[in-house]
């Protein structure tokens, strides 16, 4: 069991055929978290964009890990978005992204936040893992890949 399995329920996997921008992806996950966790969508959106202003969370290789701190959030929560069409994300390699893991953490999160980001970077640094995600269009199977990943 990895750390991701503790923060991401199966319903937080979105296959997104509509989003063509970072803004639209952030709006979609804002709605998801508002409906599932009662976090105001505007708070999610603002938190993610505030972090992006510090520097892109695009990792390269078609992957981004936008993350933000949420006041009043008790536990970290994640969502995975796979876009049908890769979108610009200002990644270091200049490539657009289609695999997006959104991480929200409590306002004062420290160690766990860094552990989660570290594990996500390891997961998405694995070429065969990225390829498995790219080749899968079943949300339940994607959830299993993410939560079943072992270091």
N, C-alpha and C positions, 0 to 999 in steps of 0.2 A: 504494500500500500504506500503510495507516495503522498506528498503534501497536497497535491492538486485534488486528489480524491476527497479530501476533507472539506474543500471549499467550493466544489463545483457539482451541483446536481445535474442530472441528465437533461432537464428542461432548459438548461443554460447553454445548450449547443444550438447555434443558429446557422442555417444555411441561407445565405442572403443573396438573392438574385437581383435585388433592386439597388443596393447602395453603390454609388459611384464616387464617393468621397469619404474622407475621414470624418467630416461633419455628420454625414448621414449615418455612418456606423455608430458614432457616439450617440446620436439621437435614438437609434434602434436599441442599443444596450441600455440607454436611459429609461426607455419604456419598459424593457424587460425587468430591470431592477426596481422600477417603481411598482410594477404589478406583482413581483415575487417577494420583494424585501421592503416595500413601502419607503423606498428612498426616492425623494423627489427627482424626477428626470432632469430637471434643470441643475440640480446639485451634482448629479453624475456627469452631465455634459460639461459644466463649468470646471469641475475638478480635473477631468481628463484633458480639457483644452489648456488649463493652467499649466499642467505638467508638460504638454507638448510645446508650450512657449519657451520652456527651459531648454528644449532640444528634442528632436524627434525620438520617439520610442520605436521606430522602425529598426530592426536588427540587421536586415539584409536577408538575402535568400528567400524573399517573398514572405517574411514574417515580421510582425509588429507585436509589441507587448505594452499597449497603453495602460497606464496605471494612475491611480489617484487616491488621495486621502479624503475620507468622508467623516465629517463631524457627526458624532452620535452613533456611528457604526460600531457594533460590538465585536464582530468577527470578520475576518477577511472573506471575500466572496469573489468568485471568478465566473467569466463567461467566455465561450469560444465562438468566434464568428468566422465562417469560411465564405468569402465572397465569390460569386460566380465569375466576375470580371475583376482582375487585379486593379487596385487603386493606388494612386500616388500617396506616399507616406514619408517622403524625404529620408529614406533609408540611406545608410552610408554607401551602399553599392549602387544607388540610384535606381534600383529596380522597384516596381510597384509591388504591393503585398496583397495576398489573398487569405493568409492564415493569421488571424488576429486573436490574441488572448487578452481579454480585458480583466485587470485585477483592481479591485477596490479594497482598501485597507482602512482600519480605524485611524483617526487623526494622529494618534500618538504611537502608532505601530513602529517597531524598530526591527528586532531580530527576525521575527516571523516574515515580515515584509521582504527583507533581504534574502531569507532562505527560499521563499516562494519565487522571487525573481531569479535567483541562482538556479533553482530547479527548472524553471521555464526556459532559461537560456541554454541549459544542458539538453533538455528535451528537443528544442527546436534547432539546436546545433547539430543534431543527428540527421544526416541526409536521408537515410532510409525511413526514419520516422516522419520527416516532412513529406516524403513521397507517398507514404501510406495515407497520410491525412489528405493530400492532394487527390489521391485516387479513390477516396471514399466519399459517397454522398448519402450515407445513412447516419443520421444524428446519433442513434444508439451505439453504432459501431465506432463513431468518432469519440463519443464519451468514453467507451471502453478503452480505446487507444490512449487517450489522455490520462485516465485514472489508473490504468494498468501498467503504465510506463515504469520501468525500473532503471535505476542509475547503473 
